[in-house]
Every structure is written in structure tokens, then in C-alpha cells.
């Protein structure tokens, strides 16, 4: 079960990277207006 938890953690990290991309887009949008 512990091993499964580690695998899940890796997936979460990947999601974080994607979130970072969205945040960058938000910053650009703010600069536009």
C-alpha cells in the first residue's frame, strides 16, 4: 500500500507542473487589460 501512495504522489507532482502553466497564462491575461 505504501508503494501505491508513492505512485500517487508522482501523479500529483505532474498536475502541479500543469497548474504552473495555467498560472503563467493568468499573469499574461492580467497584463493584457
C-alpha distance matrix in Angstrom:
0.0 3.8 5.4 5.2 6.5 9.0 10.1 10.9 12.8 14.8 15.9 17.0 19.0 20.7 21.7 23.2 25.4 26.7 27.4 29.5 31.6 32.4 33.3 35.8 37.3 37.8 39.7 41.9 42.7 43.7 46.1 47.6 49.1
3.8 0.0 3.8 5.4 5.1 6.6 9.0 10.0 10.8 13.0 14.8 15.5 17.1 19.3 20.5 21.5 23.6 25.4 26.0 27.7 30.0 31.1 31.7 34.0 35.9 36.4 37.9 40.3 41.3 42.2 44.4 46.2 47.7
5.4 3.8 0.0 3.8 5.3 5.2 6.5 8.8 10.0 11.1 13.1 14.6 15.8 17.5 19.2 20.5 22.2 23.9 25.0 26.6 28.7 30.0 30.9 32.9 34.7 35.6 37.2 39.3 40.4 41.6 43.6 45.2 47.0
5.2 5.4 3.8 0.0 3.8 5.4 5.1 6.3 8.7 10.1 11.0 12.6 14.6 15.9 17.1 18.9 20.8 22.0 23.1 25.1 27.0 27.9 29.1 31.4 32.8 33.6 35.5 37.5 38.4 39.7 41.9 43.3 45.0
6.5 5.1 5.3 3.8 0.0 3.8 5.4 5.1 6.3 8.9 10.1 10.6 12.6 14.7 15.5 16.7 19.1 20.5 21.1 23.0 25.3 26.1 26.9 29.3 31.0 31.5 33.2 35.5 36.4 37.4 39.7 41.3 42.8
9.0 6.6 5.2 5.4 3.8 0.0 3.8 5.4 5.0 6.5 8.9 9.9 10.8 12.9 14.6 15.5 17.3 19.2 20.2 21.6 23.8 25.2 25.9 27.9 29.9 30.7 32.1 34.3 35.5 36.6 38.6 40.3 42.1
10.1 9.0 6.5 5.1 5.4 3.8 0.0 3.8 5.4 5.3 6.7 8.9 10.2 11.2 13.0 14.7 16.1 17.6 19.0 20.7 22.5 23.8 25.1 27.0 28.6 29.7 31.4 33.2 34.4 35.8 37.8 39.2 41.1
10.9 10.0 8.8 6.3 5.1 5.4 3.8 0.0 3.8 5.4 5.2 6.4 8.8 10.1 10.8 12.7 14.8 15.8 16.8 18.9 20.8 21.6 22.8 25.1 26.5 27.3 29.2 31.3 32.1 33.4 35.6 37.0 38.7
12.8 10.8 10.0 8.7 6.3 5.0 5.4 3.8 0.0 3.8 5.4 5.0 6.4 8.8 9.9 10.7 12.9 14.7 15.3 16.9 19.2 20.3 21.0 23.2 25.1 25.7 27.3 29.5 30.6 31.6 33.7 35.5 37.2
14.8 13.0 11.1 10.1 8.9 6.5 5.3 5.4 3.8 0.0 3.8 5.4 5.1 6.5 8.9 10.0 11.1 13.0 14.5 15.8 17.6 19.3 20.3 22.0 23.8 25.0 26.5 28.4 29.7 31.0 32.9 34.4 36.5
15.9 14.8 13.1 11.0 10.1 8.9 6.7 5.2 5.4 3.8 0.0 3.8 5.4 5.2 6.4 8.8 10.2 11.0 12.6 14.6 16.1 17.2 18.8 20.7 22.0 23.2 25.1 26.8 27.8 29.4 31.4 32.7 34.6
17.0 15.5 14.6 12.6 10.6 9.9 8.9 6.4 5.0 5.4 3.8 0.0 3.8 5.4 5.1 6.4 9.0 10.1 10.5 12.6 14.8 15.5 16.5 18.8 20.4 21.0 22.8 25.0 25.9 27.1 29.3 30.8 32.5
19.0 17.1 15.8 14.6 12.6 10.8 10.2 8.8 6.4 5.1 5.4 3.8 0.0 3.8 5.3 5.0 6.6 9.0 9.8 10.8 13.1 14.7 15.4 17.1 19.2 20.2 21.5 23.5 25.0 26.1 27.9 29.6 31.6
20.7 19.3 17.5 15.9 14.7 12.9 11.2 10.1 8.8 6.5 5.2 5.4 3.8 0.0 3.8 5.3 5.2 6.6 8.8 10.1 11.3 13.1 14.6 16.0 17.6 19.1 20.7 22.3 23.6 25.3 27.0 28.3 30.5
21.7 20.5 19.2 17.1 15.5 14.6 13.0 10.8 9.9 8.9 6.4 5.1 5.3 3.8 0.0 3.8 5.4 5.1 6.2 8.7 10.1 10.9 12.5 14.6 15.7 16.8 18.8 20.5 21.4 23.0 25.1 26.3 28.1
23.2 21.5 20.5 18.9 16.7 15.5 14.7 12.7 10.7 10.0 8.8 6.4 5.0 5.3 3.8 0.0 3.8 5.4 4.9 6.3 8.9 9.9 10.4 12.6 14.5 15.2 16.7 18.8 20.1 21.1 23.1 24.8 26.7
25.4 23.6 22.2 20.8 19.1 17.3 16.1 14.8 12.9 11.1 10.2 9.0 6.6 5.2 5.4 3.8 0.0 3.8 5.4 5.1 6.7 9.1 10.0 11.0 13.1 14.7 15.8 17.4 19.1 20.5 22.0 23.6 25.9
26.7 25.4 23.9 22.0 20.5 19.2 17.6 15.8 14.7 13.0 11.0 10.1 9.0 6.6 5.1 5.4 3.8 0.0 3.8 5.3 5.2 6.7 8.9 10.2 11.1 12.9 14.8 16.0 17.1 19.1 20.8 21.8 24.0
27.4 26.0 25.0 23.1 21.1 20.2 19.0 16.8 15.3 14.5 12.6 10.5 9.8 8.8 6.2 4.9 5.4 3.8 0.0 3.8 5.3 5.1 6.3 8.7 9.9 10.6 12.6 14.6 15.4 16.8 18.9 20.3 22.1
29.5 27.7 26.6 25.1 23.0 21.6 20.7 18.9 16.9 15.8 14.6 12.6 10.8 10.1 8.7 6.3 5.1 5.3 3.8 0.0 3.8 5.4 5.0 6.3 8.8 9.9 10.8 12.7 14.4 15.5 17.1 18.9 21.1
31.6 30.0 28.7 27.0 25.3 23.8 22.5 20.8 19.2 17.6 16.1 14.8 13.1 11.3 10.1 8.9 6.7 5.2 5.3 3.8 0.0 3.8 5.4 5.2 6.5 8.8 10.1 11.0 12.7 14.6 15.9 17.1 19.6
32.4 31.1 30.0 27.9 26.1 25.2 23.8 21.6 20.3 19.3 17.2 15.5 14.7 13.1 10.9 9.9 9.1 6.7 5.1 5.4 3.8 0.0 3.8 5.4 5.0 6.3 8.8 10.0 10.6 12.6 14.6 15.5 17.4
33.3 31.7 30.9 29.1 26.9 25.9 25.1 22.8 21.0 20.3 18.8 16.5 15.4 14.6 12.5 10.4 10.0 8.9 6.3 5.0 5.4 3.8 0.0 3.8 5.4 5.0 6.4 8.8 9.9 10.7 12.8 14.5 16.3
35.8 34.0 32.9 31.4 29.3 27.9 27.0 25.1 23.2 22.0 20.7 18.8 17.1 16.0 14.6 12.6 11.0 10.2 8.7 6.3 5.2 5.4 3.8 0.0 3.8 5.4 5.2 6.5 8.8 10.1 11.0 12.8 15.3
37.3 35.9 34.7 32.8 31.0 29.9 28.6 26.5 25.1 23.8 22.0 20.4 19.2 17.6 15.7 14.5 13.1 11.1 9.9 8.8 6.5 5.0 5.4 3.8 0.0 3.8 5.4 5.1 6.3 8.8 10.0 10.7 13.2
37.8 36.4 35.6 33.6 31.5 30.7 29.7 27.3 25.7 25.0 23.2 21.0 20.2 19.1 16.8 15.2 14.7 12.9 10.6 9.9 8.8 6.3 5.0 5.4 3.8 0.0 3.8 5.4 5.0 6.3 8.8 9.9 11.5
39.7 37.9 37.2 35.5 33.2 32.1 31.4 29.2 27.3 26.5 25.1 22.8 21.5 20.7 18.8 16.7 15.8 14.8 12.6 10.8 10.1 8.8 6.4 5.2 5.4 3.8 0.0 3.8 5.4 5.2 6.5 8.9 10.8
41.9 40.3 39.3 37.5 35.5 34.3 33.2 31.3 29.5 28.4 26.8 25.0 23.5 22.3 20.5 18.8 17.4 16.0 14.6 12.7 11.0 10.0 8.8 6.5 5.1 5.4 3.8 0.0 3.8 5.4 5.2 6.4 9.3
42.7 41.3 40.4 38.4 36.4 35.5 34.4 32.1 30.6 29.7 27.8 25.9 25.0 23.6 21.4 20.1 19.1 17.1 15.4 14.4 12.7 10.6 9.9 8.8 6.3 5.0 5.4 3.8 0.0 3.8 5.4 5.1 7.0
43.7 42.2 41.6 39.7 37.4 36.6 35.8 33.4 31.6 31.0 29.4 27.1 26.1 25.3 23.0 21.1 20.5 19.1 16.8 15.5 14.6 12.6 10.7 10.1 8.8 6.3 5.2 5.4 3.8 0.0 3.8 5.5 5.9
46.1 44.4 43.6 41.9 39.7 38.6 37.8 35.6 33.7 32.9 31.4 29.3 27.9 27.0 25.1 23.1 22.0 20.8 18.9 17.1 15.9 14.6 12.8 11.0 10.0 8.8 6.5 5.2 5.4 3.8 0.0 3.8 5.7
47.6 46.2 45.2 43.3 41.3 40.3 39.2 37.0 35.5 34.4 32.7 30.8 29.6 28.3 26.3 24.8 23.6 21.8 20.3 18.9 17.1 15.5 14.5 12.8 10.7 9.9 8.9 6.4 5.1 5.5 3.8 0.0 3.9
49.1 47.7 47.0 45.0 42.8 42.1 41.1 38.7 37.2 36.5 34.6 32.5 31.6 30.5 28.1 26.7 25.9 24.0 22.1 21.1 19.6 17.4 16.3 15.3 13.2 11.5 10.8 9.3 7.0 5.9 5.7 3.9 0.0
